[in-house]
């Protein structure tokens, strides 16, 4: 069960059982009070995380003394999923990064404990992610509705290894990129929390230091006294999109005339603007839909993802899962309204349009929705503040994607010896 290709100079091809001890865990989640209490590293921790670290939410368990000795985890241990619902998800690897007291490996998982004079665990985990290595496990997985690896299939899998010092240097490089990715994601998450707080404060209390007098209005606990409370129907004409029927008819769809906006297009990302669609309508399809100008504020109005707004940056046709705000009054700034609708998304889903069937917002419900409206200059200032936050998130997300792509390219080159890291 190897793979084709030349072995790089100074690299050797080894079976896993030559360089590591391999054990299959059968430790279940049942707690026996007569056994030793432990914390369990379960299937999802391994499947979701490239590193097992102290910040994960482990569950409680219990084991016999023998199980504790065989499956207690230590830094550098490599773990893989030995069972899966699909072949493609088999043998997902993770590596234990932190020393975690009383952490034991749960069932449906395999422990690959490196022989530390031969292989570095962090290098090995990265190596097991390569398609040419994972293919060996995918081909060996047996089953009909659920797939599993036998012990011999894991033991006999082959990997190519450089000298131990080279392994460690490669692992250090890849971990440094992973650290940069984690740090960028942490910044994104923190910025999202800042945005959530600002949405609450700016859209109900106004710009900091600008207001001294406040008033209450029904469900609004406190808003600045110079703000008006209006309904969407007072400041715009709320209309619904229209869909050509039947869906998929080649007379209407997959043309080259106008972009076709659906709920999926609106909800696919968090950016304020909708800049493209995956489907275009024919000229006949445009005639059966609702054509909207670039700059129109829209809102998803049906399904589990209702209540998501966007501003069109392209002239588009909207289907009947979309509401549009036309003829917007000059007293309202569309970017401000966008952020107000973002803040109200959960309210749309939980309060305004609940139900056992398909949740739905009709144009009357949307039009009668009350909204606190600051003076236009303050609306624009609030929208600008929030937009700068969104730009920061978008920039950081782009940086994270670049880092992930860099790691993928580096992994392939370093782990296959295409780049020499030590002369």
LUMFISE-622052 format. One line per 4 residues: number of its first residue (from 1); for each residue y, z, x of N, C-alpha, C. Coordinates in steps of 0.2 Angstrom, whole numbers, plus 5000, padded with zeros to 4 digits. Example, Ala and Ser with C-alpha at 12.3 -4.5 7.8 and 13.67 -1.06 7.14 Angstrom:
1 = 4972 5039 5066 4978 5039 5062 4984 5039 5066 ~ 4989 5035 5064 4995 5036 5068 5000 5039 5064
This chain:
1 = 4994 5000 5004 5000 5000 5000 5006 5000 5004 ~ 5007 4995 5009 5013 4995 5013 5018 4990 5010 ~ 5022 4987 5015 5026 4982 5013 5027 4977 5019 ~ 5029 4971 5017 5029 4966 5023 5036 4966 5027
5 = 5036 4963 5032 5042 4963 5037 5040 4966 5043 ~ 5044 4965 5048 5044 4967 5055 5046 4975 5055 ~ 5042 4978 5059 5045 4985 5061 5050 4985 5066 ~ 5056 4988 5065 5061 4988 5070 5059 4991 5077
9 = 5062 4989 5082 5060 4992 5088 5062 4999 5089 ~ 5057 5003 5091 5058 5011 5091 5056 5014 5084 ~ 5055 5010 5079 5053 5013 5073 5045 5013 5072 ~ 5042 5017 5068 5035 5017 5067 5034 5018 5060
13 = 5028 5014 5057 5026 5015 5050 5021 5021 5050 ~ 5023 5025 5045 5019 5031 5044 5017 5032 5037 ~ 5011 5034 5035 5009 5037 5029 5013 5043 5028 ~ 5014 5045 5021 5018 5051 5020 5014 5057 5022
17 = 5007 5057 5021 5003 5063 5023 5002 5064 5030 ~ 5005 5059 5034 5005 5060 5042 5011 5064 5044 ~ 5016 5064 5040 5023 5067 5042 5025 5072 5037 ~ 5021 5074 5032 5023 5079 5027 5017 5082 5024
21 = 5017 5088 5021 5012 5091 5017 5014 5089 5010 ~ 5009 5087 5006 5011 5085 4999 5007 5089 4994 ~ 5011 5092 4989 5008 5096 4984 5010 5095 4977 ~ 5006 5094 4972 5008 5093 4965 5008 5100 4962
25 = 5014 5101 4959 5015 5107 4955 5012 5107 4948 ~ 5009 5113 4946 5007 5114 4939 5010 5120 4936 ~ 5016 5122 4939 5019 5128 4936 5023 5126 4930 ~ 5021 5129 4924 5024 5128 4918 5030 5133 4917
29 = 5033 5132 4911 5039 5136 4909 5038 5142 4906 ~ 5031 5144 4904 5029 5150 4901 5031 5156 4905 ~ 5033 5161 4902 5034 5167 4906 5029 5172 4905 ~ 5026 5175 4910 5020 5180 4909 5023 5186 4913
33 = 5024 5191 4909 5028 5197 4912 5023 5201 4917 ~ 5017 5199 4918 5013 5202 4923 5014 5198 4929 ~ 5017 5193 4929 5018 5189 4935 5025 5190 4939 ~ 5026 5187 4944 5032 5187 4948 5037 5183 4944
37 = 5043 5186 4943 5049 5182 4940 5052 5178 4945 ~ 5053 5171 4943 5056 5167 4948 5061 5162 4944 ~ 5065 5158 4947 5069 5153 4944 5065 5146 4945 ~ 5065 5142 4941 5062 5135 4941 5066 5129 4942
41 = 5064 5125 4947 5067 5119 4948 5063 5114 4943 ~ 5066 5112 4938 5062 5108 4933 5063 5100 4934 ~ 5060 5096 4930 5060 5089 4930 5067 5086 4930 ~ 5071 5088 4926 5078 5085 4925 5082 5087 4931
45 = 5081 5093 4934 5085 5094 4940 5084 5089 4945 ~ 5078 5087 4946 5076 5082 4951 5078 5075 4949 ~ 5077 5074 4943 5078 5067 4941 5086 5065 4941 ~ 5090 5070 4939 5097 5069 4939 5101 5070 4945
49 = 5098 5074 4950 5102 5076 4956 5099 5074 4962 ~ 5103 5070 4967 5100 5069 4973 5099 5075 4978 ~ 5103 5080 4976 5102 5086 4980 5101 5092 4975 ~ 5096 5096 4977 5095 5103 4974 5100 5108 4977
53 = 5104 5111 4973 5109 5115 4976 5110 5121 4972 ~ 5114 5126 4974 5114 5133 4971 5118 5132 4964 ~ 5122 5127 4963 5126 5126 4957 5123 5124 4951 ~ 5116 5122 4952 5113 5119 4946 5111 5125 4941
57 = 5110 5123 4935 5108 5128 4930 5100 5128 4929 ~ 5097 5132 4934 5090 5133 4934 5087 5138 4928 ~ 5081 5137 4926 5078 5141 4920 5074 5146 4924 ~ 5072 5151 4919 5068 5157 4922 5061 5155 4921
61 = 5057 5158 4925 5049 5157 4924 5046 5163 4928 ~ 5039 5162 4928 5035 5167 4932 5029 5163 4935 ~ 5027 5166 4941 5021 5163 4944 5017 5168 4947 ~ 5011 5166 4949 5006 5170 4952 5008 5170 4960
65 = 5005 5175 4963 5007 5175 4970 5005 5169 4974 ~ 4999 5166 4972 4997 5160 4975 5002 5154 4974 ~ 5004 5153 4968 5009 5148 4966 5016 5149 4969 ~ 5017 5155 4970 5024 5157 4974 5023 5154 4981
69 = 5018 5156 4984 5017 5154 4991 5017 5146 4992 ~ 5014 5143 4987 5013 5135 4988 5019 5131 4986 ~ 5023 5134 4981 5028 5130 4978 5035 5133 4978 ~ 5036 5138 4982 5043 5141 4984 5046 5136 4988
73 = 5053 5134 4986 5056 5129 4989 5061 5131 4995 ~ 5062 5127 5000 5066 5129 5005 5070 5123 5007 ~ 5076 5124 5011 5080 5118 5012 5076 5113 5016 ~ 5078 5107 5014 5074 5101 5018 5068 5099 5014
77 = 5066 5102 5009 5060 5100 5005 5062 5094 5001 ~ 5058 5089 5001 5059 5083 4997 5055 5084 4990 ~ 5058 5082 4985 5054 5083 4978 5054 5076 4975 ~ 5049 5074 4971 5049 5068 4967 5046 5069 4960
81 = 5048 5065 4956 5045 5065 4949 5039 5061 4949 ~ 5033 5065 4948 5027 5061 4949 5024 5059 4942 ~ 5028 5060 4936 5026 5058 4930 5033 5055 4927 ~ 5032 5050 4922 5038 5047 4919 5036 5043 4913
85 = 5041 5042 4909 5040 5038 4903 5040 5031 4904 ~ 5043 5029 4910 5043 5022 4912 5041 5021 4919 ~ 5038 5016 4921 5036 5015 4928 5043 5015 4933 ~ 5048 5012 4930 5054 5012 4934 5057 5018 4936
89 = 5056 5023 4932 5058 5030 4933 5054 5035 4937 ~ 5048 5032 4939 5044 5036 4943 5046 5037 4950 ~ 5044 5043 4953 5046 5045 4960 5053 5045 4962 ~ 5057 5047 4957 5064 5048 4959 5065 5054 4963
93 = 5068 5053 4969 5068 5059 4974 5074 5063 4974 ~ 5073 5069 4976 5079 5074 4978 5077 5078 4984 ~ 5082 5081 4987 5080 5085 4992 5084 5092 4992 ~ 5081 5097 4994 5084 5104 4993 5089 5105 4998
97 = 5095 5106 4996 5101 5107 5001 5102 5114 5003 ~ 5101 5119 4998 5103 5126 4999 5097 5130 4999 ~ 5098 5136 5002 5093 5141 5002 5094 5145 4996 ~ 5089 5145 4991 5090 5148 4985 5084 5153 4984
101 = 5085 5159 4983 5080 5164 4983 5076 5163 4977 ~ 5069 5164 4977 5065 5164 4972 5065 5157 4968 ~ 5067 5151 4971 5066 5145 4968 5060 5142 4969 ~ 5056 5140 4963 5050 5137 4963 5049 5131 4959
105 = 5045 5126 4962 5045 5119 4959 5041 5120 4953 ~ 5043 5116 4947 5040 5116 4941 5035 5110 4940 ~ 5032 5110 4935 5027 5104 4934 5030 5097 4933 ~ 5025 5092 4933 5027 5085 4933 5031 5083 4939
109 = 5031 5088 4944 5034 5086 4951 5030 5087 4957 ~ 5032 5083 4962 5028 5084 4968 5032 5086 4974 ~ 5030 5091 4978 5033 5093 4984 5031 5090 4990 ~ 5035 5087 4993 5034 5083 5000 5038 5087 5005
113 = 5034 5092 5009 5037 5096 5014 5036 5093 5020 ~ 5042 5091 5023 5042 5087 5030 5039 5091 5035 ~ 5035 5088 5040 5034 5091 5046 5040 5090 5051 ~ 5043 5096 5052 5050 5095 5055 5051 5093 5062
117 = 5045 5092 5065 5045 5089 5072 5044 5082 5071 ~ 5043 5079 5065 5042 5072 5064 5047 5069 5060 ~ 5049 5072 5055 5054 5069 5050 5059 5074 5047 ~ 5065 5071 5046 5070 5075 5043 5070 5074 5035
121 = 5070 5080 5032 5070 5079 5024 5075 5075 5021 ~ 5081 5076 5023 5087 5072 5020 5086 5065 5022 ~ 5084 5063 5028 5082 5056 5029 5077 5053 5025 ~ 5072 5057 5024 5066 5055 5020 5067 5054 5013
125 = 5071 5059 5010 5073 5058 5003 5077 5051 5002 ~ 5082 5050 5007 5086 5044 5006 5081 5038 5007 ~ 5076 5038 5011 5072 5033 5012 5068 5031 5006 ~ 5066 5037 5003 5062 5036 4997 5065 5033 4991
129 = 5072 5032 4991 5076 5029 4986 5076 5021 4987 ~ 5075 5019 4993 5075 5012 4994 5070 5008 4990 ~ 5072 5002 4987 5068 4999 4982 5061 4997 4985 ~ 5061 4995 4992 5055 4993 4995 5050 4999 4996
133 = 5052 5005 4996 5048 5011 4996 5046 5013 4989 ~ 5051 5013 4984 5049 5015 4977 5045 5010 4974 ~ 5045 5004 4976 5040 4999 4973 5033 5001 4974 ~ 5032 5004 4980 5025 5006 4981 5022 5011 4976
137 = 5027 5016 4974 5025 5021 4969 5025 5017 4962 ~ 5030 5013 4960 5030 5010 4954 5023 5006 4953 ~ 5021 5002 4958 5015 4998 4957 5009 5003 4956 ~ 5009 5009 4959 5003 5013 4959 5003 5018 4953
141 = 5008 5018 4949 5009 5022 4943 5004 5020 4938 ~ 5000 5025 4936 4995 5023 4930 4997 5026 4924 ~ 4995 5022 4918 4996 5025 4912 4998 5020 4907 ~ 4998 5022 4900 5000 5017 4895 5006 5019 4892
145 = 5007 5025 4889 5013 5027 4886 5017 5031 4890 ~ 5014 5034 4895 5017 5038 4900 5014 5037 4907 ~ 5018 5037 4912 5015 5035 4919 5015 5040 4924 ~ 5010 5040 4928 5009 5046 4933 5006 5043 4939
149 = 5008 5047 4944 5006 5046 4951 5000 5051 4953 ~ 4995 5048 4956 4989 5052 4959 4991 5055 4965 ~ 4988 5060 4968 4989 5063 4974 4988 5058 4980 ~ 4983 5054 4980 4982 5049 4985 4987 5043 4985
153 = 4990 5042 4979 4995 5037 4979 5002 5039 4983 ~ 5003 5045 4982 5009 5048 4986 5007 5049 4993 ~ 5001 5051 4995 4999 5052 5002 4999 5046 5006 ~ 4997 5040 5002 4996 5034 5006 5002 5030 5006
157 = 5008 5032 5003 5014 5028 5003 5017 5028 5010 ~ 5019 5022 5012 5021 5021 5019 5029 5020 5020 ~ 5031 5023 5025 5038 5023 5027 5039 5021 5034 ~ 5045 5018 5036 5046 5017 5043 5051 5022 5045
161 = 5050 5024 5051 5054 5030 5054 5056 5028 5061 ~ 5063 5030 5062 5065 5030 5069 5063 5037 5072 ~ 5066 5038 5078 5065 5044 5081 5069 5050 5077 ~ 5067 5056 5078 5070 5061 5074 5077 5062 5075
165 = 5080 5061 5081 5087 5062 5082 5091 5056 5078 ~ 5088 5050 5078 5091 5045 5074 5091 5047 5067 ~ 5085 5049 5064 5085 5051 5057 5090 5056 5055 ~ 5091 5061 5060 5096 5066 5058 5103 5063 5058
169 = 5105 5059 5063 5111 5056 5063 5113 5051 5057 ~ 5107 5048 5055 5108 5043 5049 5109 5048 5043 ~ 5105 5053 5042 5106 5058 5036 5113 5061 5036 ~ 5116 5063 5042 5122 5065 5042 5128 5061 5040
173 = 5127 5054 5042 5132 5049 5039 5131 5048 5032 ~ 5125 5048 5029 5124 5047 5022 5127 5053 5018 ~ 5125 5059 5021 5128 5065 5017 5135 5066 5017 ~ 5139 5063 5023 5146 5063 5023 5149 5059 5017
177 = 5146 5053 5016 5148 5049 5011 5147 5052 5004 ~ 5141 5055 5003 5139 5059 4997 5144 5065 4996 ~ 5146 5068 5001 5151 5073 5001 5158 5071 4998 ~ 5160 5065 5001 5166 5062 4999 5166 5060 4991
181 = 5160 5057 4989 5159 5055 4982 5160 5061 4978 ~ 5156 5067 4980 5157 5073 4976 5164 5076 4975 ~ 5167 5076 4981 5174 5078 4981 5179 5074 4977 ~ 5178 5067 4977 5182 5063 4972 5180 5064 4965
185 = 5174 5065 4963 5172 5067 4956 5175 5073 4954 ~ 5175 5078 4959 5178 5085 4957 5185 5084 4956 ~ 5189 5080 4960 5196 5079 4959 5197 5075 4952 ~ 5193 5071 4950 5193 5067 4944 5192 5072 4938
189 = 5187 5077 4939 5186 5082 4933 5192 5086 4933 ~ 5195 5088 4938 5200 5093 4938 5206 5090 4935 ~ 5207 5083 4936 5213 5079 4933 5212 5079 4926 ~ 5206 5078 4924 5204 5077 4917 5206 5084 4913
193 = 5205 5089 4916 5206 5096 4913 5214 5096 4913 ~ 5217 5094 4918 5225 5094 4917 5227 5090 4912 ~ 5224 5084 4911 5226 5080 4905 5225 5083 4899 ~ 5219 5086 4898 5218 5089 4891 5223 5095 4890
197 = 5225 5099 4895 5230 5104 4894 5237 5101 4892 ~ 5238 5096 4896 5245 5092 4894 5245 5089 4887 ~ 5239 5086 4885 5239 5083 4878 5241 5089 4873 ~ 5238 5095 4874 5239 5100 4869 5246 5102 4870
201 = 5249 5103 4875 5256 5106 4876 5261 5102 4875 ~ 5261 5096 4878 5266 5091 4877 5267 5088 4870 ~ 5261 5087 4866 5261 5084 4860 5262 5089 4854 ~ 5263 5095 4856 5265 5100 4851 5271 5104 4852
205 = 5272 5106 4859 5278 5110 4861 5283 5106 4864 ~ 5282 5099 4866 5287 5095 4869 5287 5096 4877 ~ 5292 5093 4880 5293 5093 4887 5295 5100 4889 ~ 5293 5103 4895 5294 5110 4897 5302 5111 4898
209 = 5304 5117 4895 5311 5118 4896 5316 5115 4892 ~ 5314 5110 4887 5319 5106 4883 5320 5109 4876 ~ 5316 5114 4874 5316 5116 4867 5317 5124 4867 ~ 5321 5126 4863 5322 5134 4862 5320 5136 4855
213 = 5321 5131 4850 5320 5133 4843 5314 5129 4841 ~ 5310 5132 4837 5303 5129 4834 5303 5131 4827 ~ 5298 5127 4824 5297 5127 4817 5290 5127 4816 ~ 5287 5129 4810 5280 5128 4808 5280 5123 4803
217 = 5274 5120 4803 5273 5115 4797 5266 5114 4796 ~ 5264 5117 4790 5257 5117 4788 5252 5119 4793 ~ 5248 5114 4795 5242 5115 4800 5245 5115 4807 ~ 5252 5113 4808 5255 5113 4815 5258 5120 4816
221 = 5255 5124 4820 5257 5131 4821 5265 5132 4823 ~ 5267 5127 4828 5273 5127 4830 5275 5121 4834 ~ 5281 5118 4831 5283 5112 4835 5291 5112 4835 ~ 5294 5109 4840 5301 5109 4841 5305 5108 4835
225 = 5310 5111 4834 5314 5111 4827 5317 5104 4826 ~ 5318 5100 4832 5321 5093 4831 5316 5088 4830 ~ 5310 5090 4830 5305 5085 4829 5304 5083 4821 ~ 5302 5077 4819 5301 5076 4812 5293 5076 4811
229 = 5291 5077 4805 5284 5076 4804 5283 5070 4799 ~ 5280 5065 4801 5279 5059 4797 5272 5057 4796 ~ 5270 5052 4792 5264 5050 4791 5263 5043 4794 ~ 5257 5041 4796 5257 5034 4800 5259 5029 4795
233 = 5258 5029 4789 5260 5024 4784 5268 5024 4784 ~ 5272 5029 4786 5279 5029 4786 5282 5025 4792 ~ 5278 5024 4797 5280 5021 4803 5276 5014 4805 ~ 5271 5013 4801 5267 5007 4803 5264 5004 4796
237 = 5261 4998 4797 5257 4995 4792 5250 4996 4794 ~ 5246 5000 4792 5239 5001 4794 5234 4997 4791 ~ 5231 4992 4794 5226 4987 4792 5220 4988 4795 ~ 5215 4985 4792 5208 4984 4795 5206 4977 4797
241 = 5202 4977 4802 5200 4971 4805 5195 4967 4800 ~ 5193 4961 4802 5189 4958 4797 5183 4954 4802 ~ 5177 4954 4799 5172 4951 4803 5169 4945 4800 ~ 5168 4939 4804 5165 4933 4801 5158 4935 4799
245 = 5155 4932 4794 5148 4933 4792 5145 4927 4791 ~ 5138 4926 4793 5134 4932 4796 5136 4933 4803 ~ 5134 4939 4805 5135 4941 4812 5131 4936 4817 ~ 5134 4934 4822 5130 4930 4827 5130 4922 4825
249 = 5133 4921 4820 5133 4913 4818 5136 4909 4823 ~ 5133 4904 4826 5136 4900 4831 5142 4896 4829 ~ 5143 4896 4822 5150 4893 4820 5156 4897 4821 ~ 5154 4904 4822 5160 4908 4823 5160 4912 4830
253 = 5154 4913 4833 5154 4917 4839 5152 4913 4845 ~ 5153 4916 4851 5151 4913 4857 5155 4907 4858 ~ 5161 4907 4856 5166 4901 4857 5170 4902 4863 ~ 5176 4899 4863 5181 4899 4869 5188 4900 4866
257 = 5189 4902 4860 5195 4902 4857 5199 4908 4858 ~ 5197 4914 4855 5200 4920 4855 5195 4926 4857 ~ 5197 4931 4861 5193 4937 4862 5191 4941 4855 ~ 5185 4944 4855 5183 4947 4849 5182 4954 4851
261 = 5186 4959 4847 5186 4966 4849 5182 4969 4844 ~ 5177 4973 4846 5173 4977 4842 5173 4985 4844 ~ 5170 4989 4841 5170 4996 4842 5168 4997 4849 ~ 5162 4994 4851 5160 4994 4858 5165 4993 4863
265 = 5169 4988 4862 5174 4986 4867 5179 4991 4868 ~ 5181 4994 4862 5186 5000 4862 5184 5006 4866 ~ 5177 5007 4865 5175 5014 4867 5171 5014 4874 ~ 5171 5008 4878 5167 5007 4884 5171 5011 4890
269 = 5177 5012 4889 5180 5016 4895 5186 5020 4892 ~ 5189 5024 4897 5195 5028 4895 5202 5026 4896 ~ 5202 5019 4898 5209 5017 4900 5213 5015 4894 ~ 5219 5016 4894 5224 5015 4888 5224 5008 4886
273 = 5223 5003 4890 5223 4996 4888 5216 4993 4887 ~ 5216 4988 4883 5210 4984 4882 5212 4977 4885 ~ 5209 4975 4891 5211 4970 4894 5206 4964 4894 ~ 5200 4965 4891 5195 4959 4891 5190 4961 4886
277 = 5186 4956 4883 5180 4957 4879 5174 4953 4882 ~ 5168 4955 4879 5162 4951 4881 5161 4945 4877 ~ 5164 4945 4871 5163 4940 4866 5169 4936 4864 ~ 5168 4929 4864 5174 4925 4861 5172 4922 4855
281 = 5177 4921 4851 5176 4918 4844 5178 4910 4845 ~ 5175 4906 4840 5177 4899 4839 5183 4899 4835 ~ 5186 4893 4835 5192 4892 4830 5190 4894 4823 ~ 5184 4892 4821 5182 4894 4814 5181 4902 4813
285 = 5179 4905 4819 5178 4912 4819 5185 4916 4818 ~ 5190 4913 4822 5196 4916 4822 5199 4916 4814 ~ 5198 4911 4811 5200 4910 4804 5197 4915 4799 ~ 5191 4918 4801 5187 4923 4797 5189 4930 4799
289 = 5193 4931 4805 5194 4937 4807 5201 4939 4806 ~ 5203 4945 4809 5211 4946 4809 5213 4946 4816 ~ 5218 4941 4817 5221 4940 4824 5227 4945 4825 ~ 5226 4948 4831 5231 4953 4833 5235 4951 4839
293 = 5241 4953 4839 5246 4951 4845 5244 4956 4851 ~ 5245 4953 4857 5245 4958 4863 5250 4963 4862 ~ 5248 4970 4863 5253 4975 4862 5251 4979 4856 ~ 5247 4977 4852 5245 4980 4846 5241 4987 4847
297 = 5243 4992 4844 5239 4998 4844 5233 4998 4839 ~ 5227 4999 4842 5221 4999 4837 5217 5006 4838 ~ 5213 5006 4833 5209 5013 4833 5202 5011 4830 ~ 5196 5013 4833 5190 5012 4831 5189 5017 4824
301 = 5187 5014 4819 5187 5017 4813 5180 5018 4809 ~ 5174 5017 4813 5168 5018 4810 5163 5020 4816 ~ 5157 5023 4813 5152 5025 4818 5153 5031 4822 ~ 5148 5033 4826 5149 5039 4830 5154 5040 4835
305 = 5157 5034 4836 5163 5034 4841 5169 5032 4838 ~ 5170 5034 4832 5176 5032 4828 5182 5037 4831 ~ 5188 5035 4830 5194 5039 4832 5196 5037 4839 ~ 5194 5032 4842 5196 5030 4849 5201 5025 4849
309 = 5207 5026 4852 5213 5021 4851 5213 5017 4858 ~ 5216 5011 4857 5217 5007 4863 5224 5003 4861 ~ 5227 5000 4867 5233 4996 4866 5230 4989 4869 ~ 5231 4984 4864 5228 4977 4867 5233 4974 4872
313 = 5230 4972 4877 5234 4968 4882 5233 4961 4882 ~ 5229 4959 4877 5228 4952 4876 5228 4950 4868 ~ 5230 4944 4866 5229 4943 4859 5222 4942 4857 ~ 5220 4946 4852 5213 4946 4851 5212 4946 4843
317 = 5205 4945 4841 5203 4946 4834 5199 4953 4834 ~ 5201 4956 4829 5197 4963 4828 5192 4963 4822 ~ 5186 4966 4823 5182 4966 4818 5183 4972 4813 ~ 5179 4972 4808 5180 4977 4803 5179 4984 4805
321 = 5177 4985 4811 5176 4992 4814 5182 4995 4817 ~ 5188 4991 4816 5194 4992 4820 5200 4993 4815 ~ 5204 4998 4816 5210 4998 4812 5216 4996 4817 ~ 5221 4993 4814 5227 4991 4818 5233 4994 4815
325 = 5238 4995 4819 5245 4998 4817 5250 4992 4818 ~ 5251 4989 4813 5256 4983 4813 5263 4985 4811 ~ 5268 4981 4813 5275 4982 4811 5277 4989 4813 ~ 5276 4991 4819 5278 4998 4821 5285 4999 4821
329 = 5287 5005 4817 5294 5007 4817 5297 5008 4824 ~ 5304 5007 4825 5307 5008 4831 5308 5015 4833 ~ 5307 5019 4828 5307 5027 4829 5301 5029 4833 ~ 5296 5025 4833 5289 5027 4836 5288 5023 4843
333 = 5285 5026 4848 5283 5023 4854 5275 5023 4854 ~ 5273 5016 4855 5266 5015 4854 5261 5019 4859 ~ 5264 5020 4865 5260 5024 4870 5260 5031 4868 ~ 5265 5034 4865 5265 5041 4863 5260 5041 4857
337 = 5260 5037 4852 5255 5037 4847 5248 5036 4850 ~ 5247 5032 4855 5240 5032 4858 5238 5039 4860 ~ 5242 5042 4864 5240 5049 4866 5239 5054 4861 ~ 5243 5053 4855 5242 5058 4850 5235 5056 4847
341 = 5234 5050 4846 5227 5048 4843 5221 5051 4848 ~ 5222 5050 4854 5217 5053 4859 5216 5060 4858 ~ 5222 5064 4857 5221 5071 4855 5217 5073 4849 ~ 5218 5068 4844 5215 5069 4837 5208 5066 4837
345 = 5205 5063 4842 5199 5060 4841 5193 5065 4838 ~ 5193 5071 4841 5188 5076 4838 5189 5078 4831 ~ 5195 5078 4829 5197 5080 4822 5195 5074 4818 ~ 5196 5068 4820 5194 5062 4816 5186 5063 4814
349 = 5182 5065 4820 5175 5065 4819 5172 5071 4815 ~ 5176 5076 4816 5173 5083 4814 5176 5085 4807 ~ 5182 5083 4806 5185 5085 4800 5187 5080 4795 ~ 5190 5074 4797 5192 5069 4793 5187 5065 4790
353 = 5182 5063 4794 5177 5058 4792 5170 5061 4794 ~ 5168 5067 4792 5161 5069 4793 5157 5066 4787 ~ 5150 5068 4788 5146 5066 4783 5139 5064 4786 ~ 5134 5064 4782 5127 5062 4784 5126 5055 4785
357 = 5130 5051 4782 5129 5044 4783 5133 5041 4789 ~ 5135 5035 4789 5140 5032 4794 5147 5035 4793 ~ 5149 5038 4798 5156 5041 4797 5161 5035 4797 ~ 5166 5036 4793 5171 5030 4792 5178 5033 4791
361 = 5183 5029 4794 5190 5031 4792 5193 5025 4789 ~ 5195 5025 4782 5198 5020 4779 5205 5020 4781 ~ 5209 5014 4779 5216 5014 4781 5220 5019 4777 ~ 5218 5021 4771 5222 5026 4767 5222 5033 4771
365 = 5216 5035 4773 5215 5041 4777 5219 5041 4783 ~ 5219 5035 4787 5223 5035 4793 5231 5035 4791 ~ 5232 5031 4786 5240 5031 4784 5243 5037 4782 ~ 5238 5041 4779 5241 5048 4776 5241 5053 4781
369 = 5238 5052 4787 5238 5057 4793 5245 5059 4795 ~ 5247 5065 4795 5253 5068 4797 5253 5068 4805 ~ 5259 5066 4808 5260 5066 4815 5267 5069 4817 ~ 5268 5074 4821 5274 5077 4823 5277 5071 4828
373 = 5283 5069 4827 5287 5064 4830 5293 5066 4834 ~ 5293 5067 4840 5299 5069 4844 5304 5063 4844 ~ 5310 5064 4846 5315 5059 4847 5312 5054 4852 ~ 5314 5047 4851 5311 5042 4854 5311 5043 4862
377 = 5316 5045 4865 5317 5046 4872 5312 5051 4874 ~ 5311 5057 4871 5306 5062 4872 5299 5059 4872 ~ 5298 5055 4866 5291 5052 4866 5289 5048 4872 ~ 5294 5044 4874 5293 5040 4880 5292 5044 4886
381 = 5295 5049 4887 5295 5053 4893 5288 5057 4893 ~ 5285 5059 4887 5279 5062 4886 5273 5057 4888 ~ 5274 5051 4885 5269 5046 4886 5269 5044 4894 ~ 5275 5043 4897 5275 5042 4904 5271 5047 4908
385 = 5272 5053 4907 5269 5059 4910 5261 5058 4910 ~ 5259 5057 4904 5252 5056 4902 5249 5050 4905 ~ 5253 5045 4905 5251 5038 4908 5250 5039 4916 ~ 5254 5043 4919 5253 5044 4926 5247 5048 4928
389 = 5245 5052 4924 5239 5056 4924 5233 5051 4924 ~ 5233 5047 4919 5228 5042 4918 5228 5037 4923 ~ 5233 5035 4926 5233 5030 4932 5230 5034 4938 ~ 5231 5040 4939 5228 5044 4944 5220 5044 4943
393 = 5218 5046 4937 5211 5046 4936 5208 5039 4937 ~ 5211 5034 4935 5208 5027 4936 5208 5025 4943 ~ 5213 5027 4947 5213 5026 4954 5207 5029 4957 ~ 5206 5036 4956 5201 5040 4959 5194 5037 4957
397 = 5193 5035 4950 5187 5032 4948 5185 5026 4952 ~ 5190 5022 4953 5189 5016 4957 5187 5018 4965 ~ 5190 5023 4967 5189 5025 4974 5181 5028 4974 ~ 5179 5031 4969 5172 5034 4968 5167 5028 4968
401 = 5169 5023 4964 5165 5017 4964 5164 5013 4971 ~ 5170 5013 4974 5170 5010 4981 5165 5014 4986 ~ 5166 5021 4985 5162 5025 4990 5154 5024 4988 ~ 5153 5023 4982 5146 5022 4980 5143 5016 4982
405 = 5147 5011 4982 5145 5004 4984 5144 5004 4992 ~ 5149 5008 4995 5148 5008 5002 5142 5012 5004 ~ 5140 5017 5001 5134 5021 5002 5128 5016 5001 ~ 5128 5013 4996 5122 5008 4994 5121 5003 5000
409 = 5127 5000 5003 5126 4996 5008 5124 4999 5015 ~ 5127 5005 5016 5126 5009 5022 5118 5011 5022 ~ 5116 5013 5016 5109 5016 5015 5104 5010 5017 ~ 5105 5004 5014 5101 4999 5016 5101 4997 5023
413 = 5107 4997 5026 5107 4995 5033 5105 5000 5038 ~ 5107 5006 5037 5105 5012 5041 5097 5014 5041 ~ 5095 5014 5034 5088 5016 5033 5083 5011 5035 ~ 5085 5005 5036 5081 4999 5038 5082 4997 5045
417 = 5086 5001 5049 5087 5000 5056 5091 4993 5057 ~ 5095 4991 5052 5099 4985 5053 5106 4987 5057 ~ 5108 4993 5057 5113 4996 5061 5110 5001 5066 ~ 5112 5000 5072 5110 5005 5077 5115 5011 5077
421 = 5113 5017 5076 5117 5022 5076 5118 5026 5082 ~ 5112 5025 5086 5112 5028 5093 5109 5023 5097 ~ 5113 5022 5103 5110 5017 5108 5105 5020 5112
